[in-house]
Amino acid sequence: MDELELGAEQETMKEAERGRKPTMSVRELKDFLGAEFPEVFNADSGLSISGVWHGGALIRQAHRASFIRPGGTISGPTMMALADFAMYVAVLASIGPVPLAVTTNLNINFLRKPDAADLLAEARLMKIGRRLAVGEVAIRSAGEPDVVAHATSTYSIPRPQHG
């Protein structure tokens, strides 16, 4: 990890320390996602959870040659999937293990060509209600300060099951 990247992760964690504790820890999230969604979150996915706090998450997607599209850039679907995963982790970190929380909207703007490097996605929830969570995700190439893609997303939170 280079100094710029480490500094960004440390700054995120400093902000996290000022806020509320997450409902689920990184370890709990990894265990939950590995059990509930092994097709997405597994050792071969290249996804890792770098940090969580109440209202946010920092996710790393390891670079893969298969993510490159013609023109030498990382594909849009790769960044969209990363944004969606980052939002889901932020939602779970804030409300707990709710496997049926689902994306109801995702909008992404591709701002610049990402480097051929790992991607870092920082998700921040803007509002967490009883039934909806709304947030944004900033995606950067590892080691670079500029945002390469910005997403906004809404998650539907199911009613608690009683009985």
Rosetta silent file (secondary structure, phi, psi, omega in degrees, C-alpha in Angstrom):
SEQUENCE: MDELELGAEQETMKEAERGRKPTMSVRELKDFLGAEFPEVFNADSGLSISGVWHGGALIRQAHRASFIRPGGTISGPTMMALADFAMYVAVLASIGPVPLAVTTNLNINFLRKPDAADLLAEARLMKIGRRLAVGEVAIRSAGEPDVVAHATSTYSIPRPQHG
SCORE:     score description
SCORE:     0.000 S_00000001
   1 L     0.000  129.622  179.881    0.000    0.000    0.000 S_00000001
   2 L   -84.019  172.610 -174.035    1.495    3.374   -0.927 S_00000001
   3 H   -63.672  -40.780 -179.973    1.441    6.455    1.321 S_00000001
   4 H   -62.359  -45.935 -179.883   -1.420    8.208   -0.477 S_00000001
   5 H   -64.380  -45.074  179.685   -3.601    5.125   -0.300 S_00000001
   6 H   -62.456  -41.685  179.040   -2.710    4.456    3.333 S_00000001
   7 H   -61.238  -41.508  179.023   -3.425    8.093    4.187 S_00000001
   8 H   -64.427  -42.895  179.294   -6.869    7.897    2.588 S_00000001
   9 H   -66.563  -39.298  178.818   -7.713    4.720    4.493 S_00000001
  10 H   -66.398  -40.501  178.790   -6.451    6.214    7.775 S_00000001
  11 H   -62.579  -42.179  177.777   -8.467    9.395    7.215 S_00000001
  12 H   -60.474  -44.386 -178.932  -11.585    7.329    6.584 S_00000001
  13 H   -68.636  -33.048  175.334  -11.009    5.389    9.770 S_00000001
  14 H   -61.249  -44.743  177.360  -10.429    8.644   11.749 S_00000001
  15 H   -61.349  -39.028 -178.964  -13.826    9.844   10.557 S_00000001
  16 H   -63.738  -38.521 -178.369  -15.284    6.477   11.529 S_00000001
  17 H   -64.858  -25.427  179.044  -13.938    6.757   15.046 S_00000001
  18 H   -77.376  -21.742 -175.909  -15.881   10.007   15.501 S_00000001
  19 L   -95.507 -170.717  178.162  -19.157    8.322   14.553 S_00000001
  20 L   -72.041  153.644  175.680  -21.210    5.480   15.947 S_00000001
  21 L   -67.047  146.152  176.374  -19.879    1.962   16.060 S_00000001
  22 L   -68.035  154.609  176.633  -20.994   -0.287   13.225 S_00000001
  23 L   -73.013  -32.362  177.124  -23.688   -2.848   13.936 S_00000001
  24 L  -123.263  137.334  177.346  -21.531   -5.512   12.242 S_00000001
  25 L   -80.650  169.841  176.503  -17.732   -5.714   12.374 S_00000001
  26 H   -57.331  -45.316 -179.456  -15.534   -6.456    9.365 S_00000001
  27 H   -61.474  -45.934  179.722  -15.139  -10.060   10.574 S_00000001
  28 H   -62.562  -40.220  178.262  -18.905  -10.492   11.046 S_00000001
  29 H   -64.591  -44.687  178.889  -19.566   -9.028    7.596 S_00000001
  30 H   -59.902  -44.995  179.572  -16.999  -11.316    5.964 S_00000001
  31 H   -63.675  -45.617 -178.915  -18.522  -14.375    7.653 S_00000001
  32 H   -62.747  -50.816 -178.060  -22.080  -13.324    6.773 S_00000001
  33 H   -65.393  -37.660  177.707  -21.334  -12.480    3.133 S_00000001
  34 H   -64.725  -34.449  179.827  -19.257  -15.630    2.649 S_00000001
  35 H   -81.198  -42.694 -174.779  -22.139  -17.756    3.957 S_00000001
  36 H   -84.225  -31.472 -174.738  -25.065  -15.899    2.333 S_00000001
  37 L  -135.170   57.775 -176.908  -23.454  -14.842   -0.962 S_00000001
  38 L   -64.331  -22.117  179.062  -20.526  -17.196   -1.686 S_00000001
  39 L   -72.100  -20.364 -179.572  -20.939  -16.640   -5.443 S_00000001
  40 L  -105.730  -45.799 -175.381  -20.052  -12.943   -4.963 S_00000001
  41 L  -110.043   96.257  179.832  -17.864  -12.795   -1.847 S_00000001
  42 L  -147.521  175.546 -176.280  -15.236  -15.521   -1.934 S_00000001
  43 L   -60.214  -28.506 -178.572  -11.458  -15.879   -2.045 S_00000001
  44 L   -89.087   -6.549 -175.047  -11.442  -15.607   -5.854 S_00000001
  45 L   -72.523  -25.824 -175.857  -13.653  -12.501   -6.083 S_00000001
  46 L    79.902    0.122  178.371  -10.853  -10.045   -5.339 S_00000001
  47 E   -87.105  137.244  173.538  -13.204   -8.120   -3.048 S_00000001
  48 E  -141.402  146.816  179.433  -12.029   -7.183    0.426 S_00000001
  49 E   -96.007  110.499 -177.725  -13.581   -5.101    3.180 S_00000001
  50 E   -83.133  -29.660  179.971  -10.961   -2.586    4.326 S_00000001
  51 E  -174.286  154.812  176.111  -13.114   -0.893    6.961 S_00000001
  52 E  -140.902  154.961  174.118  -16.655   -0.224    8.134 S_00000001
  53 E  -152.182  166.657  177.737  -18.369    2.283   10.363 S_00000001
  54 L   -64.163  113.714 -179.860  -21.980    3.160   11.078 S_00000001
  55 L    98.422    8.964  178.945  -23.038    4.746    7.810 S_00000001
  56 E  -172.746  170.957  179.894  -20.179    3.640    5.603 S_00000001
  57 E  -157.432  152.411  173.794  -17.669    1.169    4.256 S_00000001
  58 E  -121.315  120.446 -174.363  -14.376    1.067    2.390 S_00000001
  59 E  -121.197  141.528  175.354  -14.064   -1.776   -0.138 S_00000001
  60 E  -114.111  133.469  172.511  -11.137   -2.851   -2.317 S_00000001
  61 E  -112.363  115.202  178.848  -11.534   -4.654   -5.639 S_00000001
  62 L   -63.906  140.757  179.539   -8.292   -6.308   -6.734 S_00000001
  63 L   -68.807  140.706  176.535   -7.322   -5.519  -10.307 S_00000001
  64 L  -138.315  143.695  177.714   -7.810   -8.288  -12.858 S_00000001
  65 H   -60.723  -30.082 -178.297   -6.977   -8.444  -16.540 S_00000001
  66 H   -69.739  -13.189  178.313  -10.527   -9.727  -17.152 S_00000001
  67 H   -82.277  -12.411 -174.573  -11.922   -6.344  -16.005 S_00000001
  68 E   -81.763  133.015  177.912  -10.263   -4.517  -18.892 S_00000001
  69 E  -106.772  170.951  176.724  -12.439   -3.585  -21.853 S_00000001
  70 L   -53.234  138.422 -175.112  -11.361   -2.396  -25.310 S_00000001
  71 L   100.110   -6.981  175.312   -9.512    0.881  -24.957 S_00000001
  72 L    78.405   19.801  179.014   -7.593   -0.376  -21.942 S_00000001
  73 E  -109.736  160.247  175.876   -9.972    0.851  -19.245 S_00000001
  74 E   -72.085  135.573 -173.648  -11.720   -1.013  -16.451 S_00000001
  75 L   -66.147  150.482  176.065  -15.238   -1.900  -17.573 S_00000001
  76 H   -59.300  -44.836  178.675  -18.311   -0.042  -16.384 S_00000001
  77 H   -59.225  -32.101  176.837  -20.018   -3.225  -15.144 S_00000001
  78 H   -64.045  -44.914 -179.262  -17.001   -3.898  -12.900 S_00000001
  79 H   -71.183  -34.155  177.607  -17.310   -0.469  -11.291 S_00000001
  80 H   -65.725  -42.915  178.494  -21.108   -0.752  -11.017 S_00000001
  81 H   -63.604  -39.565  178.363  -20.822   -4.094   -9.238 S_00000001
  82 H   -64.309  -43.859  179.087  -18.222   -2.627   -6.876 S_00000001
  83 H   -61.302  -43.466  179.980  -20.457    0.365   -6.093 S_00000001
  84 H   -64.544  -43.855  179.259  -23.422   -1.923   -5.388 S_00000001
  85 H   -63.407  -43.342 -179.522  -21.351   -4.212   -3.163 S_00000001
  86 H   -61.439  -41.912  178.060  -19.904   -1.244   -1.240 S_00000001
  87 H   -63.655  -43.402 -179.715  -23.403    0.132   -0.612 S_00000001
  88 H   -61.033  -43.135  178.719  -24.660   -3.255    0.567 S_00000001
  89 H   -63.613  -42.060  178.337  -21.751   -3.558    3.011 S_00000001
  90 H   -62.099  -41.415  178.599  -22.404   -0.013    4.308 S_00000001
  91 H   -63.792  -49.605 -179.867  -26.090   -0.835    4.794 S_00000001
  92 H   -61.941  -39.720  179.089  -25.328   -4.102    6.614 S_00000001
  93 H   -61.092  -25.324 -176.349  -22.676   -2.420    8.771 S_00000001
  94 H   -96.471  -32.011 -175.999  -25.381    0.010    9.861 S_00000001
  95 H  -113.627  -11.698 -179.009  -28.507   -2.147   10.254 S_00000001
  96 L    99.447 -175.563 -173.585  -27.125   -5.649   10.853 S_00000001
  97 L   -73.576   94.610  179.779  -27.482   -8.935    8.959 S_00000001
  98 L  -124.306   88.800 -174.921  -30.459   -8.410    6.648 S_00000001
  99 L   -63.046  -23.728 -176.928  -29.886  -10.593    3.584 S_00000001
 100 L   -92.385    9.228  169.176  -33.059   -9.391    1.856 S_00000001
 101 L   -67.182  129.165 -173.079  -32.068   -5.717    1.789 S_00000001
 102 E  -132.008  153.590  175.717  -31.992   -5.081   -1.960 S_00000001
 103 E   -69.205  128.580  173.098  -30.932   -2.400   -4.418 S_00000001
 104 E  -108.980  -19.496  177.770  -33.897   -0.421   -5.723 S_00000001
 105 E  -155.808  140.728  173.123  -31.874    2.194   -7.597 S_00000001
 106 E  -146.565  122.972  177.533  -28.287    2.658   -8.691 S_00000001
 107 E  -123.594  132.686 -177.791  -27.045    5.568  -10.782 S_00000001
 108 E  -131.729  140.962  173.831  -23.400    5.893  -11.750 S_00000001
 109 E  -116.520  125.311  177.577  -21.359    8.569  -13.455 S_00000001
 110 E   -91.885  116.137 -169.415  -18.030    7.574  -14.976 S_00000001
 111 L   -97.393  -34.451  178.740  -15.798   10.601  -14.504 S_00000001
 112 L  -159.743  162.688 -179.406  -12.382    9.563  -15.804 S_00000001
 113 L   -69.058  122.272  177.752  -10.477    6.539  -17.002 S_00000001
 114 L   -73.932  152.739  174.448   -9.286    4.486  -14.025 S_00000001
 115 L   -68.652  160.214  173.744   -5.708    3.282  -13.818 S_00000001
 116 L   -78.430   77.656 -175.072   -4.947   -0.399  -14.345 S_00000001
 117 L  -152.724  173.810  172.836   -4.849   -0.887  -10.569 S_00000001
 118 L   -57.392  154.101  174.413   -6.997   -2.003   -7.670 S_00000001
 119 E  -109.120  142.255  174.806  -10.146    0.061   -7.146 S_00000001
 120 E  -115.339  130.124  179.110  -11.201    1.540   -3.805 S_00000001
 121 E  -119.483  123.114  176.279  -14.868    2.277   -3.166 S_00000001
 122 E  -109.513  114.365  179.425  -15.947    4.417   -0.251 S_00000001
 123 E   -99.064  135.314  176.547  -19.668    4.174    0.493 S_00000001
 124 E  -132.246  124.232  177.884  -21.372    6.750    2.698 S_00000001
 125 E   -81.900  131.133  179.140  -25.009    6.514    3.701 S_00000001
 126 E   -91.937  -29.176  178.183  -26.796    9.843    3.562 S_00000001
 127 E  -152.498  133.397  173.743  -30.020    8.567    5.156 S_00000001
 128 E  -123.481  113.167  177.670  -30.957    5.362    6.905 S_00000001
 129 L  -110.162 -171.252  178.889  -34.657    4.949    7.528 S_00000001
 130 L   -69.832  -32.472 -173.901  -36.832    2.024    8.582 S_00000001
 131 L  -118.618  -17.763 -178.497  -37.506    0.978    4.970 S_00000001
 132 E  -136.716  147.969  170.878  -34.894    2.748    2.789 S_00000001
 133 E  -126.932  131.378 -179.016  -31.201    3.581    2.891 S_00000001
 134 E  -120.451  134.446 -178.917  -29.803    6.192    0.503 S_00000001
 135 E  -154.947 -177.865  178.291  -26.117    6.682   -0.100 S_00000001
 136 E  -136.111  155.109 -179.332  -23.278    7.501   -2.423 S_00000001
 137 E  -132.149  128.557  174.145  -20.106    5.727   -3.458 S_00000001
 138 E  -106.530  125.176  179.954  -16.860    7.314   -4.625 S_00000001
 139 E  -110.257  131.341  179.027  -14.575    4.972   -6.586 S_00000001
 140 E  -128.920  154.093  167.178  -10.875    5.724   -6.998 S_00000001
 141 E   -73.823  138.931 -179.824   -7.907    3.911   -8.492 S_00000001
 142 L   -55.706  132.157  178.843   -5.686    2.769   -5.618 S_00000001
 143 L    85.937   -0.639 -178.109   -3.053    5.375   -4.891 S_00000001
 144 L  -117.404  141.050 -178.440   -4.869    8.156   -6.775 S_00000001
 145 L   -81.812  -24.110 -173.669   -6.828   11.013   -5.204 S_00000001
 146 L   -78.922  139.590  176.377   -9.251   11.636   -8.082 S_00000001
 147 E   -73.962  129.989  178.184  -12.662    9.968   -8.180 S_00000001
 148 E   -96.246  -24.962  177.037  -13.062    7.841  -11.330 S_00000001
 149 E  -151.265  145.233  178.456  -16.750    7.032  -10.796 S_00000001
 150 E  -129.129  129.017 -179.212  -19.490    8.345   -8.512 S_00000001
 151 E  -123.923  148.506  167.379  -22.660    6.396   -7.743 S_00000001
 152 E  -119.178  147.862 -174.541  -25.821    7.089   -5.831 S_00000001
 153 E  -151.550  151.301  174.032  -27.950    4.224   -4.645 S_00000001
 154 E  -124.557  134.841  175.715  -31.078    3.367   -2.708 S_00000001
 155 E  -114.808  137.740  173.267  -31.588    0.128   -0.815 S_00000001
 156 E   -90.158  131.380  178.953  -34.934   -1.246    0.297 S_00000001
 157 L  -107.095  121.640 -177.567  -34.896   -2.637    3.832 S_00000001
 158 L   -69.585  155.345  174.884  -37.506   -5.351    4.448 S_00000001
 159 L   -63.055  143.080  176.000  -39.874   -5.218    7.386 S_00000001
 160 L   -61.016  140.744  177.919  -38.631   -7.249   10.343 S_00000001
 161 L   -86.650  123.173  178.662  -40.126  -10.727   10.467 S_00000001
 162 L  -106.711  142.671  174.717  -42.016  -11.362   13.709 S_00000001
 163 L   131.543    0.000    0.000  -42.997  -14.742   14.851 S_00000001
